[in-house]
């Protein structure tokens, strides 16, 4: 179980300062991942900073960079 947690934290660290899409309780949030802790993740969105409890997060993915 600790190995899974470490992998998740490593994956989140690799996404830090990148544009991500997070699904939290069925709602999609898009912004820059500015941090992640044991219980929360922190996004900078167009409307401000958002703190989301990890317990409700079902997906985090990098947003593909636009070319051009």
Phi and psi in radians as a Rosetta constraint file:
Dihedral C 1 N 2 CA 2 C 2 CIRCULARHARMONIC -1.115 0.35
Dihedral N 2 CA 2 C 2 N 3 CIRCULARHARMONIC -0.617 0.35
Dihedral C 2 N 3 CA 3 C 3 CIRCULARHARMONIC -1.090 0.35
Dihedral N 3 CA 3 C 3 N 4 CIRCULARHARMONIC -0.738 0.35
Dihedral C 3 N 4 CA 4 C 4 CIRCULARHARMONIC -1.067 0.35
Dihedral N 4 CA 4 C 4 N 5 CIRCULARHARMONIC -0.769 0.35
Dihedral C 4 N 5 CA 5 C 5 CIRCULARHARMONIC -1.065 0.35
Dihedral N 5 CA 5 C 5 N 6 CIRCULARHARMONIC -0.798 0.35
Dihedral C 5 N 6 CA 6 C 6 CIRCULARHARMONIC -1.085 0.35
Dihedral N 6 CA 6 C 6 N 7 CIRCULARHARMONIC -0.676 0.35
Dihedral C 6 N 7 CA 7 C 7 CIRCULARHARMONIC -1.140 0.35
Dihedral N 7 CA 7 C 7 N 8 CIRCULARHARMONIC -0.759 0.35
Dihedral C 7 N 8 CA 8 C 8 CIRCULARHARMONIC -1.050 0.35
Dihedral N 8 CA 8 C 8 N 9 CIRCULARHARMONIC -0.807 0.35
Dihedral C 8 N 9 CA 9 C 9 CIRCULARHARMONIC -1.143 0.35
Dihedral N 9 CA 9 C 9 N 10 CIRCULARHARMONIC -0.662 0.35
Dihedral C 9 N 10 CA 10 C 10 CIRCULARHARMONIC -1.112 0.35
Dihedral N 10 CA 10 C 10 N 11 CIRCULARHARMONIC -0.745 0.35
Dihedral C 10 N 11 CA 11 C 11 CIRCULARHARMONIC -1.086 0.35
Dihedral N 11 CA 11 C 11 N 12 CIRCULARHARMONIC -0.751 0.35
Dihedral C 11 N 12 CA 12 C 12 CIRCULARHARMONIC -1.129 0.35
Dihedral N 12 CA 12 C 12 N 13 CIRCULARHARMONIC -0.698 0.35
Dihedral C 12 N 13 CA 13 C 13 CIRCULARHARMONIC -1.099 0.35
Dihedral N 13 CA 13 C 13 N 14 CIRCULARHARMONIC -0.644 0.35
Dihedral C 13 N 14 CA 14 C 14 CIRCULARHARMONIC -1.206 0.35
Dihedral N 14 CA 14 C 14 N 15 CIRCULARHARMONIC -0.358 0.35
Dihedral C 14 N 15 CA 15 C 15 CIRCULARHARMONIC -1.638 0.35
Dihedral N 15 CA 15 C 15 N 16 CIRCULARHARMONIC -0.114 0.35
Dihedral C 15 N 16 CA 16 C 16 CIRCULARHARMONIC -1.033 0.35
Dihedral N 16 CA 16 C 16 N 17 CIRCULARHARMONIC 2.412 0.35
Dihedral C 16 N 17 CA 17 C 17 CIRCULARHARMONIC 1.182 0.35
Dihedral N 17 CA 17 C 17 N 18 CIRCULARHARMONIC 0.299 0.35
Dihedral C 17 N 18 CA 18 C 18 CIRCULARHARMONIC -2.014 0.35
Dihedral N 18 CA 18 C 18 N 19 CIRCULARHARMONIC 2.764 0.35
Dihedral C 18 N 19 CA 19 C 19 CIRCULARHARMONIC -1.288 0.35
Dihedral N 19 CA 19 C 19 N 20 CIRCULARHARMONIC 2.214 0.35
Dihedral C 19 N 20 CA 20 C 20 CIRCULARHARMONIC -2.316 0.35
Dihedral N 20 CA 20 C 20 N 21 CIRCULARHARMONIC 2.837 0.35
Dihedral C 20 N 21 CA 21 C 21 CIRCULARHARMONIC -2.100 0.35
Dihedral N 21 CA 21 C 21 N 22 CIRCULARHARMONIC 2.246 0.35
Dihedral C 21 N 22 CA 22 C 22 CIRCULARHARMONIC -2.067 0.35
Dihedral N 22 CA 22 C 22 N 23 CIRCULARHARMONIC 2.328 0.35
Dihedral C 22 N 23 CA 23 C 23 CIRCULARHARMONIC -1.804 0.35
Dihedral N 23 CA 23 C 23 N 24 CIRCULARHARMONIC 2.087 0.35
Dihedral C 23 N 24 CA 24 C 24 CIRCULARHARMONIC -2.234 0.35
Dihedral N 24 CA 24 C 24 N 25 CIRCULARHARMONIC 2.010 0.35
Dihedral C 24 N 25 CA 25 C 25 CIRCULARHARMONIC 0.849 0.35
Dihedral N 25 CA 25 C 25 N 26 CIRCULARHARMONIC 0.754 0.35
Dihedral C 25 N 26 CA 26 C 26 CIRCULARHARMONIC 1.439 0.35
Dihedral N 26 CA 26 C 26 N 27 CIRCULARHARMONIC -0.040 0.35
Dihedral C 26 N 27 CA 27 C 27 CIRCULARHARMONIC -1.831 0.35
Dihedral N 27 CA 27 C 27 N 28 CIRCULARHARMONIC 2.370 0.35
Dihedral C 27 N 28 CA 28 C 28 CIRCULARHARMONIC -1.672 0.35
Dihedral N 28 CA 28 C 28 N 29 CIRCULARHARMONIC 2.251 0.35
Dihedral C 28 N 29 CA 29 C 29 CIRCULARHARMONIC -2.035 0.35
Dihedral N 29 CA 29 C 29 N 30 CIRCULARHARMONIC 2.404 0.35
Dihedral C 29 N 30 CA 30 C 30 CIRCULARHARMONIC -2.173 0.35
Dihedral N 30 CA 30 C 30 N 31 CIRCULARHARMONIC 2.325 0.35
Dihedral C 30 N 31 CA 31 C 31 CIRCULARHARMONIC 3.115 0.35
Dihedral N 31 CA 31 C 31 N 32 CIRCULARHARMONIC -3.006 0.35
Dihedral C 31 N 32 CA 32 C 32 CIRCULARHARMONIC -1.594 0.35
Dihedral N 32 CA 32 C 32 N 33 CIRCULARHARMONIC 2.218 0.35
Dihedral C 32 N 33 CA 33 C 33 CIRCULARHARMONIC -1.264 0.35
Dihedral N 33 CA 33 C 33 N 34 CIRCULARHARMONIC 1.979 0.35
Dihedral C 33 N 34 CA 34 C 34 CIRCULARHARMONIC -1.793 0.35
Dihedral N 34 CA 34 C 34 N 35 CIRCULARHARMONIC -0.177 0.35
Dihedral C 34 N 35 CA 35 C 35 CIRCULARHARMONIC 3.073 0.35
Dihedral N 35 CA 35 C 35 N 36 CIRCULARHARMONIC 2.873 0.35
Dihedral C 35 N 36 CA 36 C 36 CIRCULARHARMONIC -2.626 0.35
Dihedral N 36 CA 36 C 36 N 37 CIRCULARHARMONIC 2.383 0.35
Dihedral C 36 N 37 CA 37 C 37 CIRCULARHARMONIC -2.101 0.35
Dihedral N 37 CA 37 C 37 N 38 CIRCULARHARMONIC -2.945 0.35
Dihedral C 37 N 38 CA 38 C 38 CIRCULARHARMONIC -1.121 0.35
Dihedral N 38 CA 38 C 38 N 39 CIRCULARHARMONIC -0.654 0.35
Dihedral C 38 N 39 CA 39 C 39 CIRCULARHARMONIC -1.999 0.35
Dihedral N 39 CA 39 C 39 N 40 CIRCULARHARMONIC -0.208 0.35
Dihedral C 39 N 40 CA 40 C 40 CIRCULARHARMONIC -2.442 0.35
Dihedral N 40 CA 40 C 40 N 41 CIRCULARHARMONIC 2.815 0.35
Dihedral C 40 N 41 CA 41 C 41 CIRCULARHARMONIC -2.147 0.35
Dihedral N 41 CA 41 C 41 N 42 CIRCULARHARMONIC 2.683 0.35
Dihedral C 41 N 42 CA 42 C 42 CIRCULARHARMONIC -2.163 0.35
Dihedral N 42 CA 42 C 42 N 43 CIRCULARHARMONIC 2.212 0.35
Dihedral C 42 N 43 CA 43 C 43 CIRCULARHARMONIC -2.096 0.35
Dihedral N 43 CA 43 C 43 N 44 CIRCULARHARMONIC 2.569 0.35
Dihedral C 43 N 44 CA 44 C 44 CIRCULARHARMONIC -1.818 0.35
Dihedral N 44 CA 44 C 44 N 45 CIRCULARHARMONIC 1.971 0.35
Dihedral C 44 N 45 CA 45 C 45 CIRCULARHARMONIC -1.888 0.35
Dihedral N 45 CA 45 C 45 N 46 CIRCULARHARMONIC 3.071 0.35
Dihedral C 45 N 46 CA 46 C 46 CIRCULARHARMONIC -1.120 0.35
Dihedral N 46 CA 46 C 46 N 47 CIRCULARHARMONIC -0.412 0.35
Dihedral C 46 N 47 CA 47 C 47 CIRCULARHARMONIC -1.752 0.35
Dihedral N 47 CA 47 C 47 N 48 CIRCULARHARMONIC 0.093 0.35
Dihedral C 47 N 48 CA 48 C 48 CIRCULARHARMONIC 2.256 0.35
Dihedral N 48 CA 48 C 48 N 49 CIRCULARHARMONIC -2.989 0.35
Dihedral C 48 N 49 CA 49 C 49 CIRCULARHARMONIC -1.431 0.35
Dihedral N 49 CA 49 C 49 N 50 CIRCULARHARMONIC 2.476 0.35
Dihedral C 49 N 50 CA 50 C 50 CIRCULARHARMONIC -2.217 0.35
Dihedral N 50 CA 50 C 50 N 51 CIRCULARHARMONIC 2.343 0.35
Dihedral C 50 N 51 CA 51 C 51 CIRCULARHARMONIC -1.986 0.35
Dihedral N 51 CA 51 C 51 N 52 CIRCULARHARMONIC 2.138 0.35
Dihedral C 51 N 52 CA 52 C 52 CIRCULARHARMONIC -2.085 0.35
Dihedral N 52 CA 52 C 52 N 53 CIRCULARHARMONIC 2.247 0.35
Dihedral C 52 N 53 CA 53 C 53 CIRCULARHARMONIC -1.143 0.35
Dihedral N 53 CA 53 C 53 N 54 CIRCULARHARMONIC 2.316 0.35
Dihedral C 53 N 54 CA 54 C 54 CIRCULARHARMONIC -1.034 0.35
Dihedral N 54 CA 54 C 54 N 55 CIRCULARHARMONIC -0.502 0.35
Dihedral C 54 N 55 CA 55 C 55 CIRCULARHARMONIC -1.072 0.35
Dihedral N 55 CA 55 C 55 N 56 CIRCULARHARMONIC -0.422 0.35
Dihedral C 55 N 56 CA 56 C 56 CIRCULARHARMONIC -1.798 0.35
Dihedral N 56 CA 56 C 56 N 57 CIRCULARHARMONIC -0.018 0.35
Dihedral C 56 N 57 CA 57 C 57 CIRCULARHARMONIC -1.447 0.35
Dihedral N 57 CA 57 C 57 N 58 CIRCULARHARMONIC 2.214 0.35
Dihedral C 57 N 58 CA 58 C 58 CIRCULARHARMONIC -1.928 0.35
Dihedral N 58 CA 58 C 58 N 59 CIRCULARHARMONIC -0.272 0.35
Dihedral C 58 N 59 CA 59 C 59 CIRCULARHARMONIC -2.765 0.35
Dihedral N 59 CA 59 C 59 N 60 CIRCULARHARMONIC 2.447 0.35
Dihedral C 59 N 60 CA 60 C 60 CIRCULARHARMONIC -2.375 0.35
Dihedral N 60 CA 60 C 60 N 61 CIRCULARHARMONIC 2.222 0.35
Dihedral C 60 N 61 CA 61 C 61 CIRCULARHARMONIC -2.478 0.35
Dihedral N 61 CA 61 C 61 N 62 CIRCULARHARMONIC 2.622 0.35
Dihedral C 61 N 62 CA 62 C 62 CIRCULARHARMONIC -1.282 0.35
Dihedral N 62 CA 62 C 62 N 63 CIRCULARHARMONIC 2.446 0.35
Dihedral C 62 N 63 CA 63 C 63 CIRCULARHARMONIC -1.497 0.35
Dihedral N 63 CA 63 C 63 N 64 CIRCULARHARMONIC 2.212 0.35
Dihedral C 63 N 64 CA 64 C 64 CIRCULARHARMONIC -1.015 0.35
Dihedral N 64 CA 64 C 64 N 65 CIRCULARHARMONIC 2.416 0.35
Dihedral C 64 N 65 CA 65 C 65 CIRCULARHARMONIC -1.215 0.35
Dihedral N 65 CA 65 C 65 N 66 CIRCULARHARMONIC 2.445 0.35
Dihedral C 65 N 66 CA 66 C 66 CIRCULARHARMONIC -1.391 0.35
Dihedral N 66 CA 66 C 66 N 67 CIRCULARHARMONIC 2.451 0.35
Dihedral C 66 N 67 CA 67 C 67 CIRCULARHARMONIC -1.683 0.35
Dihedral N 67 CA 67 C 67 N 68 CIRCULARHARMONIC 2.497 0.35
